[in-house]
Amino acid sequence: MPATNKEPMMTKSRSPFRSSAPAIALALAAVAAPGIASAHPEIFHTRGLAAGFSHPFTGLDHVLAMVAVGVFAARLGGRAIWLVPVSFLAMMAVGGGLGMAGVSLPFVEIGIAASVIVLGALVATRTRLPTLAALGLVGIFAVFHGYAHGAEMPADAGGLRYAAGFIAATGTLHALGVAAGLGLARFGGGVGLRATQIGGTAMAAAGVGLLFGCF
């Protein structure tokens, strides 16, 4: 009897995500599509909040890394679900300030590509790090991403409004990643595991392509 009572409960717990899975997939596709053409196109530089919000969506490297942060955080669970994205946002703001101030930071593009490779690999292998180690890792990568945003800010964009825009956009990408990570974890029969492995591997492979200038 205990075994027969568990099956209906498992079916009910999975059904809400099954119904929303197409919507999540479409949302992730819509987010990633603008970045396929180029990692750092010189478009969407309008001004202020709109320029800052649109910029992260125009780079494949930024989109993949920020979604991967969310999936990685969801995998860690507990307080890491929000601590990891918040750590990324905070350190990205620091990097953005450095970029806006014109401070020289070496190996920015390499650091960004490495973030996609490493975060994609962590997602693919479903690696669990201690929370402090995870915060430190994503924080280091966030500085490079933030610096790129700040350095590429148009001269007439308006610093604070631009910064608020790209922080809001990054938070949106993190939230999509967390939603995808939590949703995939609800799938049974290894479907979620395989999807996570495929997605993480694709991210890491894209990172290698970015590192060698293929995108």
Steps between C-alpha positions, in 0.01 A plus 500: 500500500770764578653448154168549321427821692825664393453476125200737468684755715807490271280540193328804648828663602634479144195608312519878563843522345410273210228745406734797529807341340421628148465852635835480680668362189355777285611761750856368504506486121375856477769612741781322320399582143621861485850397606555236235613748237784655699648509847525881517310672218492876490121523512229579750715785630213743549547665836448457873297218648396355163859480377617329819212252503538402135877458502528163682250347258716589198797282598495122481775482761307708753171319442649152539706585808217674682247224428762244607543684831128457564499131410810444714338679795185290464713186504670606826162570662425658836626853556733465201198540272500872575848552647683392183308735265523786751875447527528517122294820487703668773838419347375583152414847630858530627636396161262737326627787712857416402405494133315830519796658679738387227709284732709248308408135560696235305365184338136613508387305193690192615339529843154526347554202271644301791190577704279343233725193478528446876138575586380284212722216621368537856144479370576202274672302776247613763792590726416617851743748653492638855296817502798726581704348218209547260462865606869565446505330161201682353621824659831484313324435171249776571777761517598423141141514377433823687818658368398420142158659555651809655777542244251466212261755645422775246635839599150650517329203667485637856708298747259420783201433277709286267636302797151449641386371162770239456464384861125455447560308176757277669257427782240402241742256336593355839131451580447316171795276581371426849153422362649268237722327757220443747263393226739245349563355844131408519514271199518130573655213311829679439346747253598801707848363557562444130360840407724666759806312375428587138431864580811540715718328240363728228578803718857384561550428130370847415748641750785324322375648173492846654851454636633426151294769330253273325204724592 
